[in-house]
Amino acid sequence: MSKLPDVGTTIFTIMSKLANDHEAINLSQGFPNFDVDHELINTLKRNAENNAFHQYMPMTGFPRLNLAVCDAVQSSYKRALDPSSEVLITAGATQGIFTAIMALIEKDDEVIILDPSYDCYDPAVVLAGGRPVHVSLSKDFKVDWDAVQGSMNDRTRMIITNNPHNPSGRVWVNEDFMRLEALMESYPNVLILSDEVYEYITFENKHISINERSSLIDRSIIVSSFGKTFHITGWKIGYLVANKFLMDEIKKVHQFNVFSVNSIGQATLADYLTQVDLNSLGSFYQKKRDLFRSLLQSSKFDLLPCEGTYFQAARYDKISTLDDVSFCKELTMRHGVAAIPISVFNKSGVDNRVIRFCFAKTDETLIEASNKLCRI
């Protein structure tokens, strides 16, 4: 008997295989195809010569990396953290999310998930014995706070938030946080799992973090990703921030789930964080966003607002009446560009004929893909 009977092969695997099979340009899966910073690579090479970095790191993380995370949070959000008790280095953000849910969700607890949502949330809640409660965002991907409130009750234990939002590219504004704060005041036993892996990839408006909301931080677990921040997705290193009470429970699960994370990667990131300006990343990706959007101006795609992440959502109803999964397959096989259908991020499967492109690609790739898309 399957513990996850509704889970099959992910759409990311399906579309990437289809792209490979048809030699299509892959704008589906969210990974960059340009070079990693050479200074990061040079630092990695130096650390590979240190035999100490080939052995286990402490369970909570390499102390210098934990301290560097604290410095980054202090610099970005003015929040002071204890590196030994309030930071946990994880084997990627997904492991951090899974571990936090397994540690804090008990049988029959309800967890609010805002759809469209990252596909790891729901299965983790189910495996923890909890009940996912999916609440749809509006058609323009804004939070319907009245619907969220209407879905909460005495069994609600957690709300999972994702800001900047994947797959839509929208970011929260101050009013969203005020509504969340009001809800949390009404439900004092509810926790927040705040997925902020794209925190440094925002454009016109600076990212607002849960780290900055004093009324929420003691009830929140914040998820970050070095893979997204430094476009090293294959390193699979992220981190959690939470107060000591919550983190102690999370560490109990982490030590048996992973125990410790890649040693050389941690040592390298500890060095690199002292050399890099995290706040410059937004302007780097904004140039790519602006290029991609400008190249698609003559296409039949209707580009939706992109305020953060490295994803561009687009409606295609002027092009086709196909459902979004079929359209993405046709786009890959007939037109040579792979994208991701948004309906797969919705538990209900609702299809608004919106797809997602990843623009974390070289300019040459974006130009070639756009030429193909404009010919449709």
Residue, then its C-alpha position, 0 to 999 in steps of 0.5 A: m500500500s502506497k503512503l503517497p498514492d497520488v504522487g507520480t513522476t513530477i512534471f519537471t522530470i517529464m518536461s526536461k526529458l521531453a526537452n532532451d528527447h526533442e532537442a528543445i530549449n529547456l525553459s521548464q526546470g528552474f536551473p541556470n545554464f550560465d557559469v557559476d562565479h569563478e571566485l566561488i569555484n576557486t574557493l571550492k578548489r582551495n577547500a578541496e585541498n583541506n583534508a579536514f573538510h572531507q569529514y563530517m561537519p557538526m549536525t547543525g552546520f559548519p560554525r563559520l557558515n552558521l555565523a555567516v548566515c547570521d551576518a547575512v540575516q542581520s545585514s538584510y533584515k536587521r534580525a540578530l540570531d544565535p548561530s548555534s541555536e537558531v540556524l540549521i544548515t540543510a541539504g537543500a531547501t526541500q529537505g529543510i521544508f520536509t524536516a520542519i513539517m515532520a518535526l512540527i506537524e502531528k496526526d490530524d493537524e491541518v496545514i494551509i497551503l496556498d495554491p499554486s504551490y511548490d510540489c513538496y509541501d503536500p506530500a510532506v504534510v501527508l507523510a507527517g500524518g497531517r491534512p493539507v488544506h489547499v486555498s487558491l490564490s486569485k487569478d492574478f496570484k494574490v492571496d485571498w485572505d478572506a478565503v484563508q481565514g475561512s479555511m482556518n479552525d482549531r485544528t489548523r497548526m501551520i500556514i505555508t507561505n512562499n514569497p517571492h512566489n513560485p510559479s507566478g513571480r509575484v511578491w507580497v506587499n505590506e498589506d499581506f503581512m498585516r493580514l497574516e499578522a491579524l490571522m496569527e493573533s486570532y490563532p495563537n497556536v498556528l505556526i508559519l513555514s515561510d519559503e523564501v528561497y528567492e529572497y534575493i531575486t526581487f526587482e522593483n520592490k525589495h523583498i519583505s521577509i518574515n525575519e522583519r516582522s517582530s510579531l511573527i518571528d517566534r512562530s515562524i520557520i524561514v527557509s532559504s536556499f544557497g542553490k537559488t541565491f548563488h545559482i548552484t542548485g546541484w550543491k543542494i545546500g540551504y538553511l532554516v532560521a527559527n527560534k530555539f524552541l522550534m529549532d530544537e524540535i527540528k534538529k531532532v528530526h534532522q539528525f536522523n534524516v540527514f545528520s550533516v550536510n556536504s562539508i566542502g560545500q559548507a566551508t566554501l559558502a562560509d568563505y564566499l559569503t564574506q566576499v559577495d554582495l547578496n543585494s546585487l543579485g536582483s539587478f543581475y536577474q532583472k536584466k534577464r527578466d527585462l531582456f526576455r520580456s522585451l524579446l516576447q513583446s511581439s509574441k502572442f503570449d500575454l506576459l503576467p507581472c514578474e516581481g521576483t524569482y527567475f520565472q515568467a508566467a504567461r497566458y497563451d489563450k490567444i494561441s491555443t485552446l489546449d489545456d496547459v499540460s498538452f500545450c506545453k508538450e506541443l510547445t516542446m515537440r513542435h516549437g522547440v521550447a519547453a515550459i511548465p504548466i501551472s495547473v500542476f501546482n494546483k491541487s484542484g488541477v484548475d487550468n487558467r491556461v498559464i505556463r511558466f518560463c525560466f529566464a535564468k539562462t544565458d542571453e543567447t539561450l533567451i534570444e534563441a528561445s524567444n525567436k521560436l516563441c515569437r514565430i508561433 
